[in-house]
C-alpha cells in the first residue's frame, strides 16, 4: 500500500512540476531545479517513511516534523506542490498513535494549566511571526507544532484543534502573494493582524522599558550601591515576571549583594585575626621598669579629666573654694543667705516650696561662727542645720531640700582601666596568673573608691551621710558615679592633678 501511494504521489508531483515548467516565461534553469527538488524530496520522504516504521511514535513524530520543516523552508518547490507534500506528511502523522491516548491521565488534565500555556504560546508566535520573513515565521510555527506533539498532558481533541490551527497558519504563509485562501475570512484576518500589531507594539515597549531598568541597575552596580541595585532589580522582576532578562538581573543583583557581604566578612575576620596575633605578640614582651603605661595613657587621662562646666559654673566652683570667716549671731536665715551671696558676688536662689515644707521662712533665726573655712563648708553647715542642701543648676546656686536634691543628681561613667589594670589578663601579660591578676585589679579599684570618698567632698557621699553613690563595674573597668554637678566637677579636677 505504501509503495502504491508513493507511486501515486510521485505522479502527482511530476504532473505538477510539468505544469510549472509549461508556464510562459519560466526560465529553463528554474524548471530543472524544481524537478531536482521534487526528486530529492521524494527520495527523502521514502527514507523517512522507512526509518520511522521501526521507531516509537514520539520519535517518529519528531522525524516527520523535521521533514515538514525542510519542505516549508525550501524555496524551489511551487506552492501547490508544497501543499501536496505537506498533506502527505500530515497523513503519515495522523496514522501515528496519539501520546495522549497512551496516557490515561491526560484527558483529566486537558483543562489544567497546560492548555492555557499552549494557547498563550500560540498568541505569542502569532504576534511575533507577523513581523518576520516567511521562512522564519514558518520555523516558529514548526517549533510550536513540535511542542504540541511532545506535550503529553493535552487531550486528543485539544491536540487536534491546536494542530489544525497551526497548520492553517503554515498554509497561509506558504501560499503565494495574492492567492486567496481556501476559506477566506477577511474580517478574522484583519482582527488577527491588528492584534498582532498591538502585541508587537506592546513587546517593543516592554523591551524599551526593561533596557532602561537594566541601564539604571548597571549604573548602581558600577557605583557600588549594591543594596539599591538589588531593590530595583527586585521591583523590575515583580513588574515583568515573564521576562527572562528581568529575572536574570534580579538573581544577579542578589548574588552580588551576597558576594559583597561575604567579602566584607572575610576582610573583617582577617583584620580581627591580625589584631589578635599582634596583641599576643605584644603580650610576650617583658615589662620595662616597674610599671609600663599603655601608649594611649595620656589620651585616656585627658578624656576623663576634661571639664564639662561653663564659664559661670567654673566661677561658682572657684568662689566656693575661697576661704571665709563668719560670725553671725541670732540673725534671720534669709539675711545670712543674702550676705553670703553678696560676699561671693553670685546669686543664691531659694526654693520657697522646699523651705516652706521644712518650715523655714523670714522669721527663722540662725547663728553661725566659722573661721578660716571654705565658702562651700560654711554654706553647707548653715543649710544642714535646717535639713537643706545646695546644688549648682543652670549656672547658679539653688538651695532646696535633700529629697529634691536627689532628683537632681547626675549619673556619669568614668573609665579607670588605665588606673586599675596596669597588668594582667586585660592589659599586657599576666604576672601571677589570670585569677591573681583579677583579684589585684579588684583591690586596686576598692582602694581608689576609698580615696575618692575621703578626699572629694567626703560629706556628699552616702557612706558618710550624703546623697552621692559610686560603684565599680569590673567588666568595663569603669566607675559609675551618681552625684551633683559640683562633685563631678571636683572629681575631674582631682583626677587632673
C-alpha positions as a printed Julia matrix, in Angstrom:
497×3 Matrix{Float64}:
   0.0    0.0     0.0
   2.77   2.44    0.89
   4.58   1.66   -2.39
   1.42   2.34   -4.39
   0.83   5.59   -2.5
   4.43   6.66   -3.17
   3.98   5.98   -6.92
   0.76   7.97   -7.0
   2.41  10.78   -5.01
   5.36  10.86   -7.43
   2.95  11.01  -10.39
   1.14  13.96   -8.86
   4.42  15.7    -8.15
   5.71  15.13  -11.67
   2.49  16.4   -13.2
   2.57  19.48  -11.03
   6.2   20.1   -11.93
   5.34  19.73  -15.61
   2.59  22.3   -15.25
   5.02  24.73  -13.66
   7.58  24.04  -16.34
   5.0   24.9   -19.04
   4.2   28.28  -17.57
   5.01  31.0   -20.05
   8.18  32.92  -19.26
   9.52  30.36  -16.77
  13.27  30.04  -17.18
  14.52  26.6   -18.2
  17.1   26.63  -15.4
  14.4   27.17  -12.74
  12.35  24.3   -14.17
  15.33  21.99  -13.94
  15.96  22.97  -10.35
  12.35  22.37   -9.43
  12.44  18.89  -10.96
  15.62  18.1    -8.99
  13.97  19.38   -5.81
  10.92  17.19   -6.38
  13.09  14.11   -6.85
  15.16  14.91   -3.78
  12.11  15.37   -1.54
  10.51  12.19   -2.88
  13.68  10.26   -2.05
  13.82  11.83    1.44
  10.14  11.06    2.0
  10.67   7.35    1.32
  13.74   7.39    3.57
  11.84   8.92    6.5
   8.95   6.53    5.86
  11.29   3.54    6.07
  13.16   4.88    9.16
  10.08   5.74   11.22
   8.49   2.35   10.65
  10.76   0.89   13.36
  10.69   3.89   15.76
   8.38   4.68   18.7
   5.53   7.04   17.9
   7.11  10.01   19.67
  10.42   9.7    17.82
   8.66   9.07   14.52
   6.58  12.2    15.03
   9.75  14.26   15.56
  11.26  12.85   12.34
   8.18  13.81   10.32
   8.06  17.3    11.85
  11.69  17.91   10.92
  10.99  16.72    7.35
   7.98  19.03    7.28
  10.23  21.98    8.22
  12.51  21.16    5.32
   9.52  21.27    2.95
   8.32  24.61    4.32
  11.78  26.23    4.11
  12.55  25.08    0.52
  12.09  27.99   -1.93
  12.25  25.9    -5.14
   9.01  23.98   -4.58
   5.92  25.56   -6.14
   3.15  26.44   -3.71
   0.68  23.71   -4.76
   3.4   21.06   -4.74
   4.47  22.12   -1.24
   0.88  21.86   -0.02
   0.51  18.37   -1.51
   3.73  17.25    0.12
   2.64  18.69    3.49
  -0.72  16.94    3.3
   1.1   13.68    2.64
   3.26  14.24    5.73
   0.16  15.1     7.75
  -1.33  11.79    6.64
   1.7    9.95    8.0
   1.45  11.88   11.3
  -2.25  11.08   11.6
  -1.52   7.35   11.4
   0.83   7.54   14.38
  -0.71   6.65   17.77
  -1.52   9.7    19.88
   0.59  10.26   23.03
  -2.49  11.48   24.87
  -4.28   8.12   24.31
  -1.36   6.21   25.76
  -1.59   8.35   28.9
  -4.95   7.76   30.63
  -4.38  10.72   32.95
  -4.07  13.21   30.09
  -7.83  13.7    29.41
  -8.4   14.68   33.02
  -5.63  17.27   32.76
  -6.57  18.74   29.41
  -8.29  21.68   31.11
  -5.4   22.19   33.52
  -2.55  24.68   33.26
  -1.15  23.09   30.04
  -3.96  24.26   27.73
  -3.72  27.99   28.69
   0.06  27.77   28.3
  -0.19  26.36   24.75
  -2.84  28.96   23.9
  -0.63  31.76   25.21
   2.32  30.41   23.21
   0.07  30.31   20.09
  -0.75  34.0    20.51
   2.9   34.88   21.11
   4.05  33.1    17.92
   1.18  34.69   16.01
   2.25  38.18   17.15
   5.95  37.57   16.55
   5.57  35.97   13.11
   3.67  38.99   11.8
   6.94  40.94   11.63
   9.19  38.06   10.42
  10.08  36.83    6.94
   8.09  33.84    5.69
  10.82  31.27    6.3
  11.49  32.45    9.87
   7.77  32.68   10.65
   7.26  29.16    9.3
  10.11  27.93   11.5
   8.42  29.49   14.56
   5.15  27.69   13.79
   7.0   24.37   13.28
   8.61  24.73   16.7
   5.18  25.32   18.25
   3.86  22.22   16.47
   6.7   20.16   17.95
   5.82  21.49   21.41
   2.19  20.47   20.9
   3.21  16.96   19.78
   5.51  16.48   22.78
   3.0   17.7    25.4
   1.66  14.5    26.93
  -0.98  16.33   29.02
  -3.04  17.5    26.04
  -6.16  15.56   25.16
  -6.73  14.28   21.63
  -9.35  16.93   20.9
  -7.2   19.79   22.1
  -4.15  18.45   20.27
  -6.14  18.04   17.05
  -7.62  21.55   17.32
  -4.27  23.19   18.02
  -2.59  21.25   15.21
  -5.27  22.35   12.76
  -4.84  25.99   13.76
  -1.05  25.79   13.42
  -1.34  24.13   10.0
  -3.7   26.84    8.81
  -1.11  29.44    9.75
   1.61  27.5     7.91
  -0.6   27.09    4.81
  -1.29  30.83    4.75
   2.43  31.53    4.86
   3.15  29.01    2.07
   0.58  30.49   -0.35
   1.95  32.89   -2.99
   1.11  36.55   -2.55
  -2.28  37.37   -3.99
  -3.57  33.76   -3.9
  -6.84  33.54   -1.93
  -7.13  31.01    0.85
  -9.45  28.03    0.59
 -11.84  29.54    3.16
 -11.11  33.26    3.17
 -12.13  35.14    6.32
 -11.07  38.74    5.69
 -12.62  40.04    8.89
 -10.87  37.47   11.08
  -7.55  38.06    9.35
  -7.88  41.81    9.81
  -8.61  41.36   13.51
  -5.67  38.96   13.78
  -3.34  41.42   12.09
  -4.49  44.24   14.37
  -3.99  42.05   17.41
  -0.56  41.05   16.14
   0.43  44.68   15.63
  -0.77  45.62   19.1
   1.08  42.72   20.65
   4.25  43.61   18.72
   3.96  47.22   19.93
   3.48  46.04   23.49
   6.51  43.76   23.3
   8.6   46.58   21.85
   7.54  48.99   24.59
   8.25  46.4    27.27
  11.7   45.76   25.82
  12.42  49.52   25.87
  11.37  49.81   29.5
  13.44  46.81   30.52
  16.5   48.26   28.77
  16.04  51.45   30.81
  15.75  49.4    34.03
  18.85  47.4    33.18
  20.81  50.59   32.47
  19.94  52.1    35.84
  20.74  48.89   37.72
  24.07  48.52   35.9
  24.95  52.09   36.9
  24.2   51.32   40.53
  26.42  48.25   40.34
  29.29  50.31   38.97
  28.8   52.93   41.7
  28.95  50.22   44.37
  25.34  50.79   45.52
  24.56  47.08   45.63
  21.63  47.23   48.05
  19.82  49.84   45.93
  20.58  47.78   42.81
  19.07  44.72   44.49
  15.96  46.69   45.48
  15.39  47.99   41.95
  16.06  44.62   40.34
  13.51  43.04   42.69
  10.97  45.69   41.68
  11.73  45.07   37.98
  11.27  41.31   38.37
   7.93  41.95   40.08
   6.74  44.16   37.23
   7.92  41.75   34.5
   7.58  38.24   35.94
   7.63  36.58   32.49
  10.71  38.4    31.16
  13.88  36.34   31.3
  16.2   39.37   31.31
  14.4   40.89   34.32
  14.53  37.66   36.3
  18.2   37.1    35.42
  19.16  40.62   36.53
  17.3   40.1    39.82
  19.24  36.92   40.54
  22.49  38.61   39.56
  21.84  41.58   41.87
  21.07  39.27   44.79
  24.23  37.28   44.12
  26.33  40.48   44.02
  24.99  41.57   47.41
  25.71  38.18   48.94
  29.23  38.19   47.46
  29.88  41.69   48.8
  28.74  40.67   52.27
  30.94  37.6    52.13
  33.96  39.7    51.07
  33.34  42.19   53.89
  33.04  39.34   56.39
  36.31  37.77   55.24
  38.07  41.14   55.39
  36.77  41.78   58.92
  37.83  38.3    60.02
  41.34  38.86   58.68
  41.51  42.28   60.35
  40.47  40.96   63.74
  42.67  37.88   63.49
  45.68  40.1    62.73
  44.82  42.32   65.68
  44.67  39.29   68.0
  48.02  38.0    66.73
  49.6   41.41   67.3
  48.17  41.57   70.86
  49.54  38.1    71.6
  52.98  39.09   70.33
  52.95  42.34   72.32
  51.87  40.46   75.45
  55.0   38.3    75.18
  57.24  41.37   75.61
  58.69  41.79   79.16
  57.72  44.91   81.11
  60.29  47.73   81.1
  60.73  49.06   84.64
  58.25  48.71   87.49
  55.22  49.99   85.56
  54.72  50.26   81.83
  51.84  52.51   80.81
  49.98  51.95   77.53
  50.65  54.27   74.61
  47.23  55.9    74.88
  47.56  56.59   78.63
  47.75  60.38   78.22
  44.85  60.48   75.77
  42.6   58.45   78.08
  43.51  60.61   81.07
  42.72  63.8    79.17
  39.32  62.44   78.12
  38.48  61.57   81.72
  39.61  64.89   83.21
  38.12  67.14   80.5
  35.94  69.81   82.12
  32.26  69.98   81.19
  31.48  73.17   83.18
  30.6   76.51   81.64
  32.49  79.7    82.46
  29.88  80.75   85.05
  29.89  77.31   86.67
  33.68  77.42   86.89
  33.38  80.84   88.57
  30.93  79.36   91.09
  33.34  76.49   91.83
  36.19  78.95   92.35
  34.1   81.11   94.67
  33.07  78.1    96.75
  36.76  77.23   97.23
  37.64  80.69   98.55
  38.21  80.99  102.38
  35.77  82.9   104.59
  35.31  83.98  108.24
  31.77  84.11  109.57
  30.4   85.32  112.93
  26.6   85.56  112.78
  24.57  85.51  115.96
  20.8   85.26  116.02
  20.17  86.75  112.58
  17.36  85.87  110.18
  18.18  82.86  107.99
  17.26  84.69  104.78
  19.54  87.6   105.71
  22.5   85.27  106.24
  21.96  83.7   102.8
  21.84  87.17  101.21
  25.09  88.23  102.92
  26.83  85.06  101.68
  25.54  85.78   98.16
  26.9   89.33   98.34
  30.25  88.07   99.6
  30.53  85.54   96.76
  29.18  88.05   94.2
  26.99  85.25   92.9
  23.24  84.71   93.1
  21.87  82.16   95.59
  18.3   81.09   94.71
  15.97  79.82   97.45
  13.45  77.05   96.66
  10.5   78.6    98.53
   8.38  75.44   98.31
  11.17  73.34   99.82
  11.74  75.94  102.56
   8.0   76.01  103.28
   7.87  72.25  103.64
  10.71  72.47  106.21
   9.05  75.45  107.95
  11.92  77.81  107.16
  10.88  81.42  106.45
  11.99  85.04  107.03
  11.3   84.75  110.75
  13.64  81.78  111.18
  16.74  82.88  113.13
  20.21  81.41  112.6
  23.62  81.51  114.29
  26.91  80.57  112.57
  30.52  81.17  113.6
  33.37  79.75  111.48
  36.94  80.86  110.91
  39.32  80.0   108.01
  36.97  77.61  106.21
  35.92  77.48  102.57
  32.71  79.12  101.48
  31.42  75.67  100.49
  31.89  74.38  104.04
  30.23  77.44  105.59
  27.22  77.29  103.23
  26.77  73.56  103.73
  26.97  73.93  107.55
  24.37  76.69  107.54
  21.96  74.71  105.36
  22.4   71.35  107.09
  21.06  72.74  110.39
  17.67  73.16  108.67
  17.68  69.99  106.51
  18.64  71.92  103.36
  21.36  71.44  100.76
  22.54  73.36   97.72
  23.13  72.27   94.14
  24.62  74.01   91.14
  21.93  74.25   88.5
  21.54  76.44   85.41
  24.74  78.37   86.26
  23.51  79.35   89.72
  23.36  78.05   93.33
  19.97  76.6    94.27
  19.04  75.98   97.93
  16.5   73.14   98.24
  15.58  70.07  100.29
  17.55  66.84  100.32
  14.7   64.97   98.65
  14.61  67.34   95.69
  18.39  67.38   95.51
  18.36  63.6    94.99
  16.23  64.09   91.89
  18.84  66.5    90.52
  21.8   64.13   90.85
  23.67  63.33   87.64
  24.98  59.87   86.74
  28.28  59.68   84.88
  30.69  56.89   83.99
  34.47  57.21   84.37
  36.86  54.76   82.74
  39.51  53.59   85.23
  41.15  50.8    83.27
  44.32  52.84   82.89
  44.47  53.19   86.7
  43.48  49.76   88.0
  44.6   47.47   85.14
  48.28  48.13   84.86
  48.92  44.44   84.13
  47.02  41.2    83.95
  44.61  39.4    81.61
  43.16  42.62   80.16
  46.34  44.64   79.71
  49.7   43.04   79.0
  50.91  39.62   80.01
  49.65  38.15   83.32
  52.25  38.27   86.03
  50.75  35.9    88.56
  48.02  34.19   86.53
  44.57  35.42   85.49
  42.89  34.81   88.85
  45.51  36.61   90.94
  45.74  39.48   88.49
  41.97  39.98   88.51
  41.92  39.93   92.32
  44.64  42.58   92.27
  42.57  44.68   89.87
  39.55  44.46   92.18
  41.68  45.51   95.14
  43.09  48.47   93.18
  39.54  49.6    92.4
  38.49  49.28   96.06
  41.41  51.46   97.23
  40.59  54.05   94.55
  36.93  54.23   95.68
  38.01  54.79   99.28
  40.34  57.61   98.21
  37.54  59.32   96.26
  35.05  59.13   99.17
  37.56  60.52  101.68
  39.17  63.24   99.57
  36.48  64.61   97.22
  33.74  66.33   99.26
  33.52  63.45  101.79
  30.21  64.59  103.32
  28.42  64.33   99.96
  28.74  60.51   99.74
  26.11  58.13  101.09
  28.75  56.22  103.07
  29.35  59.45  105.03
  25.71  60.55  105.32
  25.38  62.3   101.96
  23.4   61.55   98.8
  26.05  60.53   96.28
  26.9   56.95   95.31
  29.71  55.3    93.34
  30.09  51.74   92.04
  32.93  49.95   90.25
  31.88  47.94   87.16
  34.5   45.22   86.69
  33.7   44.04   83.12
  34.31  47.54   81.72
  36.74  48.74   84.4
  34.52  51.81   84.85
  33.37  53.88   87.82
  29.63  54.69   87.88
  29.06  57.87   89.93
  25.71  59.46   90.82
  26.42  62.89   92.31
  25.75  66.54   91.94
  27.31  68.51   89.1
  29.57  70.2    91.68
  31.08  66.91   92.87
  31.51  65.7    89.29
  33.49  68.87   88.6
  35.59  68.28   91.71
  36.32  64.71   90.6
  37.53  65.98   87.24
  39.86  68.5    88.88
  41.22  65.89   91.33
  41.88  63.36   88.58
  43.65  66.03   86.59
  46.1   66.56   89.44
